[in-house]
Amino acid sequence: MKRTKILTVAFLAASLAFGSLASAASFKDVKSSHWAYNTISWATDAGIAKGYPDGTFKPSQAVSEEEFLSMLIRSYKDPADVNPSPYWSYKYYLTAKSLNYPVSGNRTSVITRTWVAEIVAATQGKNYSGTNAIKYMLASGLANGKTGNTVEGYKGNDKLTRAEAVTFIKNVIDKRASDELLPRPTAPSDPNEIGQVPGGNTNPTKPDPEIGKVGDGEDKVLLDRAQKVASAIKGTGYQVKYNTESGGVFIKDPANNKNFFVYTNNGYKDSKYGVVIQYAGLNKNDGTTNLRSDYVNTMVKAMNALGIKADSTFITALKEAEDTGEERIFKSGGKTYYITSINLGAGVISE
């Protein structure tokens, strides 16, 4: 059975290796009111980042390319040591170059937030640069803006700080679609595949979904659900419908005219009904099943919009259900959901 491995990572350069681990509460320069207090606590408690011998964390200190690159790669798997190594981060640069990642090789140069977006996008198998890389980060939930959740608010020209670095890496760990580093394509990726960025549809060739209705009569609850889903998946090119007869909300891929997500929760009509989500459309050309990352990402957005927090725990459970053909569970909002693999005839997530 395959299981996603969540690996801890070390962030500081070799010169800081003697620093001691500590929680954010022990750092003189990280108050509980600091915006990254919880993330710094998470990073230091997990051994991801270290403080300085003087009892500080220096959350506003700029980060170099080699520091961020080593942290990001080690969050997946620490490469084998290379002997002799001309410098401490040599093995990370070998990995980055083998995967075609956009690194400069100027190890001590301070990394910008746009640069980070390009590198992180590369780990997800995308070749985006500049503004498109920022749009990808925002649309994928891999980053939030610095002053606003928009391209302008992302502040791509700003230097990356230590507090921001641990925040970026936590987002990658929590929301990555694959537990392996993916190679960066040699050709630029299609900007039309980026998805919806706050502030409007960035994919003019993929119009925002129009909500369709199946069945007679009106149902404000279902319409509200459909509107939430449509808002969450703007820019994907998928369609949203709701069925007043079955009480379901659907997401359809017009490319194959198939529904790959169906959400039904008739608890507002009858308390004996719970949440049931049916997912499909995962067939590969050879007849086997595979989790399409675009479908999964869209499902996650829809589930979150409908009040079911679907994070990396959900994605891991979903992958394990498909890999093993056995039922898996995940918990959200105090409820337990059971995932039945599509390999058994129908992919179902039920309360």
BADOMI-980645 format. One record per residue (C-alpha): x, y, z. Coordinates in steps of 0.2 Angstrom, whole numbers, padded with zeros to 4 digits, always signed. Example, Ala and Ser with C-alpha at 12.3 -4.5 7.8 and 13.67 -1.06 7.14 Angstrom:
// residues 2
+0062-0022+0039/+0068-0005+0036/
***
This chain:
// residues 351
+0000+0000+0000/+0006+0017-0004/+0005+0030+0009/+0010+0048+0008/+0025+0052+0018/+0025+0069+0027/+0043+0072+0030/+0050+0085+0041/+0063+0098+0034/+0077+0108+0040/+0077+0126+0034/+0093+0135+0040/+0110+0135+0031/+0124+0125+0037/+0131+0140+0047/+0116+0139+0058/+0116+0121+0062/+0121+0124+0080/+0105+0133+0083/+0093+0125+0095/+0075+0120+0092/+0062+0131+0101/+0044+0135+0099/+0038+0152+0094/+0033+0157+0111/+0052+0156+0116/+0058+0168+0103/+0061+0186+0109/+0056+0193+0093/+0041+0183+0089/+0026+0189+0099/+0009+0180+0100/+0002+0194+0089/+0014+0191+0075/+0005+0186+0059/+0016+0171+0057/+0016+0165+0075/+0006+0149+0073/+0016+0144+0057/+0033+0148+0065/+0027+0137+0080/+0022+0123+0068/+0039+0124+0059/+0050+0125+0075/+0040+0112+0084/+0041+0100+0069/+0060+0103+0067/+0058+0112+0051/+0066+0129+0056/+0078+0133+0070/+0081+0149+0080/+0097+0158+0083/+0108+0156+0098/+0103+0173+0105/+0085+0167+0107/+0078+0176+0091/+0070+0169+0075/+0073+0184+0064/+0056+0182+0055/+0059+0198+0044/+0077+0192+0038/+0079+0189+0020/+0081+0171+0013/+0094+0166+0000/+0090+0155-0015/+0100+0140-0008/+0091+0141+0009/+0073+0141+0001/+0078+0128-0012/+0085+0116+0001/+0070+0118+0012/+0058+0115-0002/+0067+0099-0009/+0069+0092+0008/+0051+0094+0012/+0048+0080-0001/+0064+0069+0001/+0081+0073+0006/+0093+0069-0008/+0108+0057-0005/+0124+0066+0000/+0136+0069-0013/+0155+0067-0009/+0164+0077-0012/+0153+0092-0011/+0160+0109-0016/+0147+0118-0005/+0133+0112+0008/+0118+0114-0004/+0127+0106-0019/+0115+0090-0018/+0100+0101-0019/+0106+0111-0034/+0109+0094-0043/+0091+0089-0039/+0084+0105-0045/+0094+0105-0061/+0089+0087-0065/+0071+0092-0064/+0074+0108-0074/+0069+0120-0060/+0072+0139-0063/+0087+0142-0051/+0101+0154-0054/+0115+0145-0046/+0119+0161-0037/+0117+0153-0020/+0118+0167-0008/+0107+0179-0019/+0091+0185-0010/+0076+0176-0017/+0060+0186-0022/+0042+0181-0020/+0040+0180-0039/+0056+0169-0039/+0048+0158-0026/+0032+0156-0036/+0042+0150-0051/+0051+0137-0041/+0035+0131-0032/+0026+0130-0048/+0040+0120-0056/+0038+0107-0041/+0020+0104-0046/+0025+0100-0064/+0021+0118-0071/+0032+0130-0081/+0026+0147-0077/+0036+0163-0075/+0033+0180-0069/+0015+0185-0067/+0008+0168-0073/+0018+0160-0059/+0010+0171-0046/-0007+0168-0054/-0004+0149-0052/+0001+0151-0034/-0015+0161-0030/-0027+0150-0040/-0020+0134-0033/-0021+0140-0015/-0002+0138-0013/+0000+0156-0007/-0010+0171-0002/-0006+0189-0006/+0005+0199+0005/-0006+0215+0006/-0021+0207-0004/-0025+0190-0012/-0022+0197-0030/-0007+0198-0041/-0003+0215-0036/-0006+0211-0018/+0006+0196-0019/+0021+0209-0020/+0031+0198-0032/+0046+0210-0031/+0048+0209-0012/+0062+0199-0004/+0056+0183+0004/+0058+0183+0023/+0060+0169+0035/+0043+0170+0041/+0036+0170+0023/+0047+0155+0019/+0040+0143+0032/+0023+0149+0027/+0026+0145+0009/+0033+0128+0013/+0018+0124+0025/+0006+0128+0011/+0015+0117-0001/+0015+0102+0011/-0003+0105+0015/-0010+0107-0003/+0002+0098-0015/-0006+0087-0027/+0008+0074-0028/+0020+0068-0014/+0034+0067-0027/+0044+0082-0034/+0038+0084-0052/+0049+0089-0067/+0046+0106-0074/+0041+0105-0093/+0054+0112-0105/+0040+0122-0114/+0029+0135-0105/+0013+0129-0098/-0004+0135-0104/-0010+0150-0095/-0028+0145-0098/-0025+0130-0086/-0021+0141-0071/-0038+0143-0064/-0047+0157-0055/-0037+0170-0047/-0046+0182-0035/-0051+0198-0044/-0059+0189-0060/-0058+0176-0072/-0040+0175-0079/-0044+0162-0092/-0055+0171-0105/-0056+0156-0116/-0064+0146-0102/-0079+0156-0096/-0085+0156-0079/-0098+0142-0076/-0116+0146-0079/-0128+0137-0067/-0140+0125-0075/-0155+0117-0067/-0163+0099-0069/-0180+0096-0064/-0196+0106-0060/-0199+0119-0046/-0187+0130-0037/-0175+0125-0022/-0166+0140-0014/-0155+0128-0004/-0149+0119-0020/-0147+0135-0030/-0136+0143-0015/-0125+0127-0016/-0123+0128-0034/-0118+0146-0033/-0105+0143-0020/-0098+0129-0031/-0098+0139-0047/-0089+0154-0038/-0076+0142-0031/-0072+0134-0048/-0072+0149-0059/-0059+0149-0073/-0059+0129-0074/-0070+0128-0089/-0081+0115-0080/-0100+0117-0079/-0111+0117-0063/-0129+0111-0062/-0142+0106-0048/-0156+0094-0049/-0172+0098-0039/-0177+0080-0040/-0162+0071-0033/-0156+0086-0023/-0139+0085-0030/-0126+0098-0036/-0115+0092-0051/-0099+0097-0059/-0097+0092-0077/-0082+0092-0089/-0089+0098-0106/-0074+0090-0114/-0081+0072-0112/-0099+0077-0106/-0097+0068-0090/-0101+0072-0072/-0085+0069-0061/-0092+0077-0045/-0110+0075-0038/-0114+0082-0020/-0130+0077-0012/-0136+0082+0006/-0154+0081+0008/-0153+0084+0027/-0162+0100+0026/-0177+0090+0019/-0175+0074+0030/-0163+0072+0044/-0160+0054+0040/-0150+0059+0025/-0132+0063+0026/-0119+0069+0014/-0115+0059-0001/-0102+0064-0014/-0099+0053-0030/-0084+0056-0040/-0079+0048-0057/-0070+0052-0073/-0054+0045-0067/-0051+0032-0081/-0034+0032-0090/-0032+0027-0108/-0027+0009-0103/-0043+0006-0094/-0036+0008-0076/-0040+0021-0064/-0030+0036-0059/-0033+0052-0049/-0033+0067-0062/-0026+0081-0052/-0037+0094-0061/-0052+0084-0056/-0046+0082-0038/-0041+0100-0036/-0059+0105-0042/-0067+0093-0030/-0057+0100-0016/-0062+0118-0020/-0081+0113-0022/-0080+0103-0005/-0072+0118+0004/-0086+0129-0003/-0099+0117+0003/-0092+0117+0021/-0082+0101+0020/-0064+0105+0024/-0054+0095+0011/-0035+0097+0014/-0020+0086+0012/-0027+0073+0024/-0042+0071+0012/-0031+0070-0004/-0020+0057+0005/-0035+0046+0010/-0043+0048-0008/-0026+0042-0016/-0025+0028-0003/-0043+0022-0007/-0039+0022-0026/-0022+0014-0024/-0028+0000-0012/-0046-0002-0018/-0050-0002+0001/-0061+0010+0011/-0053+0025+0019/-0059+0039+0030/-0055+0057+0034/-0063+0069+0046/-0069+0086+0044/-0079+0098+0056/-0081+0084+0069/-0088+0072+0056/-0081+0056+0049/-0082+0053+0030/-0079+0036+0021/-0071+0035+0004/-0076+0020-0007/-0064+0018-0021/-0070+0020-0039/-0061+0003-0042/-0075-0005-0033/-0088+0002-0046/-0091+0019-0040/-0081+0032-0031/-0091+0038-0016/-0088+0049-0001/-0101+0047+0012/-0104+0054+0030/
***
